[in-house]
Amino acid sequence: MKLPTVAQVIDVVRFFRPEFYNKATWLLLIAGIALTSTSITERILFAFLDMQFNLKLTESSDSYIGLALVILGLSYNLAGQTLRLRHEVALTASACSTEATERKAHDIAILENLFEELPYESVSPIINNASMAGVSIAVCELISAIAHTHNSPPYELHNQVIEEKRRLLVSTCASFYEAMLQFLGHESGYPENMVVPPYSLKSQNRDAFYSMQHNVSKSGLAFLAAYEDLIRICKSENYYRVKNA
């Protein structure tokens, strides 16, 4: 049998230890009930009040004094319980408010990082260039980073509604990136940092060329729509703070 630790014993004692107002409540209740039942107890109580508090009461008191003490004890206990409950509720509300503030700051930091990495005004040109004129390798690497890095656990948001929109953006970003990789290729005569459409494929297989071009445009528009939807809900929830996005 495993013996309880000292801390566990202290926790049990604290759990069963009455609060001060409970002690006062029991004192008033016992004294009040006793006063309503026997005059001997009444005399003892009078003597106690006289010795401790210099409070003198006459022996002509009857059971009304006991009843008054009972009512006083119950009222005292009710007031103590109410104050404690209000204090606990206030502490809980404060803790919840602090936690909610910290969670929102965490979420906003992730969203700001995403929006700064991919400014909104750059999304449409990227989509158009990817399907028509080509895009730089740096843009491909950026889209790849967003599609993969921002899908890792550290980037998960606490706000479930916005998190669903963010995941949709990452998903459409990944689809756009894959379609772009399938369509774009290196052509001789262009700078090394430029990725352009494989126009040689157009002369060899026009259907395949236009099919891949259509996939890039379609996935790009889905990516753009998801991006706009994320920004819209971030603004409505006051999660959108990036000035240059």
C-alpha positions, -999 to 999 in steps of 0.1 A, spaced: 0 0 0 14 33 -10 14 59 18 2 94 10 27 122 8 29 151 32 15 174 5 -15 151 -1 -22 150 37 -21 188 39 -45 190 9 -70 167 26 -67 187 59 -72 219 41 -102 205 22 -120 195 54 -109 225 75 -139 249 78 -136 286 69 -137 312 97 -172 322 89 -183 286 92 -169 285 127 -187 316 136 -219 303 120 -217 271 141 -211 291 172 -241 313 166 -263 284 156 -254 262 185 -258 291 209 -291 301 194 -305 265 195 -293 261 230 -310 293 241 -343 281 228 -341 249 248 -326 256 283 -321 285 306 -288 270 320 -271 274 287 -286 309 285 -268 318 318 -236 303 306 -237 323 274 -245 355 293 -215 349 315 -193 342 285 -204 374 267 -199 394 299 -163 380 305 -151 382 269 -169 412 254 -182 430 285 -217 426 270 -243 424 297 -277 408 290 -305 404 314 -319 369 323 -353 380 312 -343 371 276 -363 342 262 -362 320 231 -364 350 209 -327 357 216 -319 322 204 -340 326 173 -323 358 166 -288 342 169 -299 314 146 -310 339 120 -278 359 125 -257 328 120 -275 317 89 -272 353 74 -236 355 83 -229 322 66 -248 332 35 -229 364 33 -196 346 36 -205 321 10 -216 348 -14 -184 368 -10 -163 337 -15 -182 327 -46 -179 362 -61 -142 362 -54 -138 328 -71 -159 338 -101 -138 370 -105 -105 350 -103 -118 325 -129 -130 353 -152 -97 371 -149 -78 339 -157 -100 331 -187 -96 367 -200 -58 365 -197 -57 331 -214 -80 343 -242 -58 374 -247 -26 353 -249 -42 329 -274 -54 357 -296 -19 372 -296 -5 338 -305 -29 335 -334 -24 370 -347 14 365 -347 10 334 -369 -14 352 -393 9 383 -395 38 360 -404 17 344 -432 4 377 -446 38 393 -445 54 364 -463 27 365 -490 14 401 -494 -20 401 -509 -11 424 -538 14 398 -549 -10 369 -551 -28 379 -583 3 386 -604 18 353 -592 -12 334 -604 -13 352 -638 24 349 -644 24 312 -635 0 303 -662 11 328 -689 45 344 -686 63 323 -660 75 332 -625 108 334 -607 122 304 -588 121 326 -557 83 328 -560 81 290 -564 102 286 -532 79 310 -514 48 292 -524 64 259 -515 73 272 -480 38 284 -474 23 252 -486 44 230 -464 59 250 -435 26 267 -425 9 232 -424 31 221 -394 17 219 -359 34 250 -344 12 271 -368 -21 258 -355 -45 285 -343 -68 285 -313 -96 302 -331 -112 272 -348 -131 292 -374 -101 311 -386 -79 279 -383 -103 262 -408 -99 290 -432 -61 291 -428 -59 253 -434 -80 258 -465 -56 284 -477 -26 262 -471 -43 233 -489 -52 254 -520 -17 268 -519 -2 233 -520 -25 224 -550 -15 255 -568 22 248 -562 19 212 -575 0 224 -606 25 251 -612 54 226 -610 37 203 -635 32 232 -659 63 252 -656 97 241 -670 131 254 -679 137 267 -714 170 275 -730 178 312 -736 162 324 -703 179 335 -671 186 307 -646 163 323 -620 133 323 -643 108 295 -647 87 297 -678 59 276 -694 73 247 -716 63 262 -750 79 232 -767 51 211 -753 26 233 -769 39 225 -804 41 188 -795 9 182 -776 -15 212 -776 -41 194 -755 -17 185 -727 -3 220 -727 -37 237 -724 -49 211 -699 -19 219 -675 -24 256 -681 -61 253 -672 -51 234 -640 -27 262 -630 -54 288 -635 -81 269 -618 -59 260 -587 -46 296 -587 -81 311 -586 -90 287 -557 -59 298 -539 -68 334 -544 -104 329 -532 -92 311 -501 -68 339 -494 -95 366 -497 -118 345 -475 -92 342 -448 -86 380 -449 -123 387 -447 -129 366 -416 -97 379 -400 -110 414 -404 -145 405 -390 -129 389 -360 -103 417 -355 -74 393 -363 -61 413 -392 -34 439 -383 -9 438 -412 -8 473 -427 10 465 -459 -11 433 -468 
